[in-house]
Amino acid sequence: MSLLTIPEQGGLSVQACAERARGTAPTLRRRLAAFLYEGVLLFGLVMVVGLIYSIAVDQRHGLQGRQGMMVVQFLALSAYFMWLWTHGGQTLALKTWQLRLVTPDGGPISPLRALLRYLTSWLWFIPPLLLTWLAGWHDKGTMTAAVLGWMVLYAALTWVLPSRQFFHDVISGTRVIDNRKQVP
C-alpha cells in the first residue's frame, strides 16, 4: 500500500481522503444538536468580543456604536469559523458531536470555501429577518415565529438535498460527515 500524499489535501494520504469522502452524513438530529451547542458556545465569544469592543470605543449605551459592534461581531464570528474549518474541519461543537466538515472528495476546507460557507450559512437567519423587516412586522412574537418556522423548513430541506446536507453546504461544496470510527 502506497501512502502517497497529496499536498493540496493538507498532506492527507490518498486512503485517508477516500475514507473521509466515504463518510456518511450524520443524522439531522445530531447536526441540529451540534448547531444548538455551537450557539451556546458562541454566546461566550459574542459576550467577550462585545465587552472588548465596548471598552475600546468607550460605549456607554447599547445603541451607541451599534453598527460598529455588529461589524466587529460579524468579523469575529467569521474568523472563529473560518480558522477552525480550515484547520481540521471541526469547531468545538463539531468535535463534541464527532462531526467533521470536509470537501466532497474528503479533503480539508480551503479559506475561500470556508468564507463561502460562512456567508451562505447566514441563510439560516437572513430570509425570515428580511421578510419581517420588509413586511413591517416588528413585534417579537411575529419575528420569532418567522425565524423558527424558516429554520424548521431550512432543516427539513436536508431530506431532499444531495447527501442530506444543508443548503449552505450544497452551495459552498462542503459536507458534514460523521467522524466516529466506523466498525468494519
Backbone bond lengths (Angstrom), bond angles and torsions (degrees), N, CA, C in turn:
res aa  C-N    CA-C-N  psi(-1)  N-CA   C-N-CA  omega(-1)  CA-C   N-CA-C  phi
1 M - - - 1.449 - - 1.520 109.18 -
2 S 1.289 115.24 127.94 1.455 121.29 178.51 1.524 109.82 -88.50
3 L 1.309 115.79 137.72 1.456 120.20 176.03 1.518 109.55 -105.64
4 L 1.312 115.03 47.89 1.452 121.77 177.37 1.513 109.80 -56.91
5 T 1.329 116.62 127.15 1.462 118.97 179.21 1.510 109.58 -102.73
6 I 1.293 114.98 149.24 1.453 121.93 -178.88 1.528 107.11 -111.89
7 P 1.353 118.28 112.08 1.461 119.64 -175.51 1.519 113.80 -56.33
8 E 1.337 118.33 -40.42 1.464 119.64 -177.39 1.522 112.05 -71.58
9 Q 1.322 117.95 -8.32 1.460 121.25 177.63 1.530 110.58 -101.35
10 G 1.326 116.83 22.41 1.448 120.13 176.18 1.521 113.09 71.65
11 G 1.338 117.80 26.09 1.449 121.10 178.48 1.519 113.75 80.41
12 L 1.306 119.45 10.06 1.455 122.03 178.53 1.520 109.49 -74.83
13 S 1.320 116.54 144.56 1.451 120.01 176.62 1.526 109.37 -71.74
14 V 1.315 116.18 161.76 1.455 121.16 177.92 1.525 109.64 -58.99
15 Q 1.331 116.54 -41.74 1.459 120.08 180.00 1.526 111.09 -63.71
16 A 1.343 117.38 -41.26 1.465 120.59 -179.50 1.524 110.69 -65.00
17 C 1.352 117.53 -40.55 1.465 120.83 177.99 1.526 110.37 -64.27
18 A 1.326 116.41 -43.57 1.462 119.89 -179.69 1.527 110.94 -64.83
19 E 1.338 116.21 -38.73 1.463 120.31 179.00 1.524 110.91 -65.13
20 R 1.318 116.62 -42.01 1.471 120.70 177.97 1.528 110.88 -65.14
21 A 1.313 116.85 -41.06 1.469 120.45 -178.18 1.518 110.40 -63.41
22 R 1.328 116.76 -31.77 1.458 120.24 179.39 1.519 112.30 -77.54
23 G 1.322 117.42 -9.59 1.459 121.23 -178.87 1.520 111.02 -53.09
24 T 1.287 115.00 138.22 1.455 119.51 -177.81 1.527 110.61 -87.22
25 A 1.305 115.01 155.37 1.458 120.07 176.07 1.521 107.92 -70.74
26 P 1.323 117.15 132.97 1.460 118.64 176.67 1.524 109.88 -69.03
27 T 1.298 115.49 165.90 1.460 119.11 178.87 1.526 109.81 -64.03
28 L 1.310 115.36 155.02 1.456 120.47 177.48 1.525 110.07 -59.11
29 R 1.301 116.46 -36.98 1.467 121.21 179.73 1.529 111.45 -60.31
30 R 1.324 117.71 -45.06 1.476 120.86 178.88 1.516 111.34 -66.32
31 R 1.340 117.55 -40.03 1.470 119.88 179.25 1.518 111.08 -66.59
32 L 1.321 117.69 -39.36 1.469 120.27 178.40 1.526 111.20 -70.45
33 A 1.328 117.22 -33.75 1.468 119.97 175.66 1.533 109.60 -64.56
34 A 1.320 116.75 -42.15 1.468 120.13 177.02 1.525 110.47 -65.11
35 F 1.324 117.03 -37.82 1.461 122.79 177.87 1.531 110.06 -61.32
36 L 1.320 116.67 -46.07 1.463 121.47 179.35 1.527 110.89 -64.78
37 Y 1.318 116.80 -43.95 1.466 121.21 178.52 1.532 110.31 -63.71
38 E 1.315 116.71 -38.44 1.471 120.75 176.88 1.524 109.98 -59.82
39 G 1.321 117.02 -40.59 1.457 120.91 178.21 1.518 112.52 -61.40
40 V 1.323 116.59 -40.13 1.464 120.70 177.78 1.527 110.02 -63.93
41 L 1.321 116.62 -44.40 1.463 120.37 179.66 1.526 111.86 -66.40
42 L 1.333 116.11 -38.82 1.462 119.85 -179.03 1.524 111.94 -67.91
43 F 1.322 117.22 -24.93 1.460 120.01 175.97 1.529 109.71 -56.45
44 G 1.324 116.83 -43.50 1.468 120.69 178.38 1.512 111.98 -63.49
45 L 1.324 117.34 -43.82 1.466 121.17 179.11 1.525 110.69 -61.77
46 V 1.319 116.39 -46.40 1.464 121.30 -179.06 1.533 110.69 -62.77
47 M 1.326 117.34 -39.72 1.462 120.64 179.03 1.530 111.41 -64.96
48 V 1.323 118.05 -44.92 1.470 121.53 -179.82 1.527 110.47 -65.07
49 V 1.326 117.30 -46.23 1.464 121.23 178.81 1.522 109.94 -62.08
50 G 1.326 117.44 -41.62 1.466 121.33 178.17 1.517 112.02 -62.73
51 L 1.323 116.68 -40.93 1.457 120.52 178.44 1.525 111.09 -64.08
52 I 1.329 116.36 -46.49 1.471 120.35 179.65 1.524 110.51 -62.26
53 Y 1.329 116.64 -44.54 1.467 120.41 179.02 1.530 110.60 -61.49
54 S 1.329 116.28 -45.79 1.464 120.71 -178.19 1.525 111.78 -60.72
55 I 1.309 116.76 -41.13 1.462 120.92 178.30 1.528 110.08 -68.77
56 A 1.343 116.52 -42.91 1.464 120.98 -176.59 1.527 112.80 -63.33
57 V 1.339 117.77 -36.88 1.469 119.98 -177.60 1.527 111.82 -103.10
58 D 1.341 116.92 7.16 1.462 122.39 -179.73 1.527 110.88 55.21
59 Q 1.313 114.86 48.94 1.467 121.22 -179.18 1.531 109.58 -73.54
60 R 1.321 116.96 124.35 1.459 122.21 -178.18 1.530 112.64 -107.18
61 H 1.321 116.78 -12.27 1.455 121.00 -177.94 1.522 107.89 -143.37
62 G 1.331 116.66 146.07 1.460 121.30 -177.09 1.518 114.96 -59.96
63 L 1.337 117.14 -27.78 1.466 120.15 -179.45 1.525 112.53 -89.44
64 Q 1.318 116.37 -14.41 1.464 120.34 177.42 1.532 108.47 -74.70
65 G 1.313 117.31 125.78 1.467 120.84 178.97 1.515 113.50 69.24
66 R 1.325 117.45 25.95 1.462 121.89 -176.18 1.528 112.56 -61.80
67 Q 1.336 116.96 -43.20 1.466 119.85 -178.73 1.537 110.69 -64.78
68 G 1.315 116.14 -41.02 1.464 119.85 177.28 1.516 111.61 -62.23
69 M 1.330 116.09 -41.43 1.464 120.96 178.03 1.525 110.48 -61.24
70 M 1.329 117.38 -42.95 1.465 120.63 -179.41 1.528 110.99 -64.29
71 V 1.322 116.88 -40.40 1.469 120.39 178.71 1.532 110.25 -64.56
72 V 1.319 117.01 -45.13 1.464 120.89 -179.77 1.526 110.37 -63.69
73 Q 1.328 117.84 -41.99 1.469 120.84 178.77 1.528 110.97 -64.00
74 F 1.331 116.52 -42.98 1.461 121.27 178.57 1.534 110.32 -59.79
75 L 1.323 116.61 -44.55 1.469 120.90 179.79 1.532 111.72 -68.21
76 A 1.329 117.06 -38.02 1.470 119.95 178.04 1.523 111.04 -64.47
77 L 1.329 116.39 -43.19 1.468 119.64 177.87 1.525 111.15 -64.69
78 S 1.339 116.51 -40.14 1.471 118.85 179.13 1.518 110.48 -64.59
79 A 1.323 117.83 -41.21 1.467 120.47 178.75 1.526 110.88 -63.45
80 Y 1.321 116.69 -43.53 1.461 121.61 179.01 1.531 110.97 -57.68
81 F 1.327 115.68 -56.08 1.464 119.22 -176.97 1.525 112.35 -66.08
82 M 1.315 116.95 -47.48 1.463 119.31 -175.67 1.523 111.21 -63.36
83 W 1.310 118.41 -40.02 1.467 120.72 179.58 1.527 110.19 -63.29
84 L 1.317 117.29 -49.21 1.460 120.23 -176.46 1.529 112.29 -70.10
85 W 1.323 117.65 -36.86 1.464 119.56 178.21 1.519 112.04 -67.18
86 T 1.329 117.60 -35.01 1.466 120.39 -178.92 1.525 112.57 -86.63
87 H 1.313 117.74 -9.84 1.467 121.92 179.68 1.524 109.92 -121.01
88 G 1.298 116.05 67.23 1.453 121.67 176.58 1.517 114.85 113.22
89 G 1.326 117.16 -14.06 1.461 120.19 176.07 1.515 115.38 73.67
90 Q 1.341 117.27 16.40 1.461 118.88 -177.63 1.526 111.36 -139.23
91 T 1.327 115.73 129.91 1.452 120.99 166.61 1.533 105.89 -86.30
92 L 1.318 117.58 176.85 1.463 119.35 179.55 1.533 111.18 -61.34
93 A 1.320 116.79 -39.01 1.467 119.84 178.41 1.527 111.08 -65.20
94 L 1.328 117.44 -41.45 1.472 120.02 178.35 1.531 110.55 -65.13
95 K 1.330 117.62 -38.53 1.472 120.59 176.86 1.527 110.29 -63.16
96 T 1.326 116.18 -45.19 1.459 120.77 -178.33 1.524 111.41 -59.81
97 W 1.328 116.12 -42.47 1.461 120.79 -178.60 1.529 112.73 -91.52
98 Q 1.333 116.56 8.50 1.469 123.89 177.31 1.525 111.80 54.65
99 L 1.319 114.24 52.05 1.453 122.48 175.95 1.520 107.94 -119.04
100 R 1.325 116.83 157.21 1.464 120.84 178.81 1.518 108.74 -143.07
101 L 1.323 114.71 144.63 1.453 121.83 176.61 1.530 108.28 -98.56
102 V 1.331 116.24 125.15 1.465 121.61 -178.97 1.523 109.55 -137.25
103 T 1.323 115.60 169.72 1.459 121.25 172.50 1.534 107.62 -80.00
104 P 1.328 118.05 169.66 1.474 119.04 -179.75 1.535 113.96 -57.33
105 D 1.346 117.58 -28.84 1.463 119.65 178.49 1.527 112.80 -90.09
106 G 1.330 117.27 4.94 1.456 121.23 176.64 1.508 114.96 92.58
107 G 1.316 117.76 2.21 1.463 120.96 -177.69 1.519 112.78 -84.13
108 P 1.337 115.16 175.66 1.469 119.70 178.61 1.531 111.82 -71.78
109 I 1.296 115.86 162.14 1.462 123.42 -177.09 1.528 109.49 -85.63
110 S 1.314 116.70 132.45 1.468 121.22 175.82 1.524 109.17 -80.42
111 P 1.337 118.16 159.03 1.469 120.11 178.30 1.532 112.85 -58.40
112 L 1.320 117.85 -39.51 1.461 120.22 179.91 1.529 111.22 -65.33
113 R 1.323 116.27 -41.80 1.467 120.55 178.01 1.536 110.36 -66.82
114 A 1.330 116.62 -37.01 1.473 120.43 177.50 1.524 110.35 -65.02
115 L 1.329 117.05 -40.81 1.468 120.30 177.54 1.523 110.55 -63.36
116 L 1.319 117.08 -44.55 1.464 120.84 178.71 1.528 110.44 -61.45
117 R 1.321 117.43 -42.51 1.467 120.40 179.54 1.523 110.48 -65.40
118 Y 1.330 116.89 -41.62 1.465 119.65 179.23 1.528 110.71 -61.01
119 L 1.317 116.11 -47.60 1.472 119.34 -178.51 1.527 111.71 -65.01
120 T 1.321 116.80 -42.73 1.469 119.09 -178.99 1.530 112.61 -74.70
121 S 1.322 117.62 -20.34 1.470 118.96 178.08 1.526 111.56 -68.26
122 W 1.317 117.33 -15.81 1.461 120.52 175.45 1.528 111.13 -69.57
123 L 1.331 117.22 -6.99 1.469 120.06 173.91 1.527 111.47 -62.57
124 W 1.324 117.89 -17.08 1.456 121.10 174.18 1.532 110.67 -62.55
125 F 1.344 117.65 -29.80 1.466 120.94 -170.27 1.527 115.13 -122.50
126 I 1.311 118.38 -36.87 1.465 121.72 -170.33 1.536 113.33 -62.25
127 P 1.340 121.78 -48.00 1.477 119.59 -177.09 1.534 114.65 -55.28
128 P 1.343 120.19 -48.34 1.470 117.16 -179.62 1.527 112.53 -70.10
129 L 1.326 117.19 -33.93 1.464 119.04 178.01 1.524 111.25 -67.07
130 L 1.324 115.96 -39.29 1.460 120.31 177.27 1.537 110.00 -65.50
131 L 1.320 116.72 -42.94 1.464 121.07 178.67 1.524 111.45 -59.88
132 T 1.327 117.02 -47.63 1.468 119.41 -178.76 1.522 111.18 -66.25
133 W 1.314 117.19 -35.05 1.467 120.22 178.88 1.529 110.52 -68.49
134 L 1.347 116.55 -46.11 1.466 120.20 -179.89 1.524 111.94 -65.55
135 A 1.328 117.17 -35.53 1.461 120.89 -178.93 1.532 112.53 -81.61
136 G 1.323 116.52 -9.54 1.455 120.07 -179.87 1.517 113.64 77.32
137 W 1.323 117.29 22.04 1.465 122.03 179.05 1.533 107.63 -89.36
138 H 1.302 117.19 97.51 1.461 120.31 -173.58 1.522 114.15 -106.36
139 D 1.335 117.94 -2.43 1.462 117.38 179.17 1.529 109.35 -77.86
140 K 1.328 114.27 145.82 1.466 119.21 -172.99 1.527 113.28 -63.77
141 G 1.325 118.71 -31.19 1.462 120.71 179.11 1.514 112.40 -64.46
142 T 1.320 116.51 -44.52 1.466 121.03 179.81 1.528 110.62 -67.41
143 M 1.327 116.06 -42.26 1.464 119.74 179.80 1.530 111.06 -64.59
144 T 1.326 115.82 -42.41 1.469 119.93 179.15 1.524 110.77 -63.82
145 A 1.327 117.12 -44.35 1.468 120.72 178.95 1.527 110.84 -62.55
146 A 1.322 117.31 -41.26 1.470 120.64 179.19 1.523 110.90 -63.75
147 V 1.318 117.26 -45.65 1.472 120.83 -178.97 1.524 110.50 -65.49
148 L 1.324 117.55 -48.28 1.470 120.02 -178.97 1.526 111.82 -65.38
149 G 1.330 116.98 -41.08 1.464 119.81 177.21 1.517 111.97 -61.22
150 W 1.327 116.02 -43.33 1.471 120.28 178.69 1.528 110.51 -65.09
151 M 1.327 117.33 -40.32 1.466 119.87 -178.86 1.533 111.33 -63.77
152 V 1.319 116.68 -38.39 1.468 120.21 177.02 1.529 109.59 -63.75
153 L 1.328 117.12 -45.78 1.458 121.48 178.56 1.533 111.05 -62.78
154 Y 1.326 116.73 -43.74 1.469 121.61 179.94 1.530 110.80 -61.51
155 A 1.329 116.48 -43.64 1.467 120.45 179.12 1.530 110.44 -66.83
156 A 1.336 117.17 -37.79 1.466 120.91 -179.16 1.530 111.99 -66.21
157 L 1.324 116.96 -23.66 1.470 119.86 178.08 1.527 112.83 -59.52
158 T 1.326 117.30 -21.89 1.467 119.81 -178.89 1.523 111.74 -61.34
159 W 1.324 117.43 -23.87 1.461 119.79 -178.87 1.525 112.49 -73.12
160 V 1.337 117.47 -16.05 1.468 119.83 -179.68 1.536 113.16 -116.52
161 L 1.312 117.63 -10.62 1.466 120.27 -178.76 1.525 111.19 -86.13
162 P 1.342 116.83 157.46 1.470 120.42 -179.29 1.528 112.46 -57.29
163 S 1.313 115.64 139.05 1.466 124.08 178.83 1.517 113.22 55.79
164 R 1.321 117.35 18.78 1.466 123.29 178.37 1.533 112.03 56.61
165 Q 1.330 115.17 37.42 1.467 121.16 179.80 1.522 110.54 -95.13
166 F 1.327 116.08 164.58 1.458 120.66 174.81 1.520 109.19 -72.54
167 F 1.328 116.05 158.36 1.461 121.85 -177.83 1.531 111.64 -58.63
168 H 1.337 117.87 -40.16 1.461 119.54 -179.83 1.532 111.38 -67.61
169 D 1.323 118.01 -27.28 1.469 120.52 174.94 1.523 110.73 -71.64
170 V 1.318 116.98 -39.07 1.463 120.81 177.89 1.531 109.60 -63.08
171 I 1.332 117.37 -45.53 1.466 121.60 -179.57 1.523 111.21 -63.81
172 S 1.335 117.03 -44.13 1.467 120.47 -174.79 1.529 113.71 -85.97
173 G 1.320 117.46 -5.07 1.463 119.95 178.86 1.518 112.37 70.83
174 T 1.328 116.33 41.32 1.463 121.34 176.99 1.522 108.75 -123.49
175 R 1.323 114.74 165.88 1.464 120.92 177.03 1.512 108.76 -139.53
176 V 1.308 116.81 139.40 1.457 121.47 169.59 1.520 105.57 -97.50
177 I 1.337 115.49 124.64 1.460 119.27 -177.74 1.520 110.28 -121.42
178 D 1.316 114.69 159.61 1.458 122.54 175.02 1.523 106.77 -73.83
179 N 1.308 117.20 123.74 1.470 121.68 -174.96 1.526 112.34 -100.56
180 R 1.336 117.47 5.79 1.454 119.37 179.18 1.518 108.97 -70.91
181 K 1.307 115.82 150.78 1.467 120.84 178.00 1.520 108.83 -62.52
182 Q 1.318 115.73 129.34 1.455 120.63 178.89 1.524 109.28 -85.27
183 V 1.318 117.01 129.82 1.455 121.61 178.20 1.521 108.47 -85.81
184 P 1.355 117.54 123.18 1.478 119.23 -177.32 1.500 112.94 -68.48
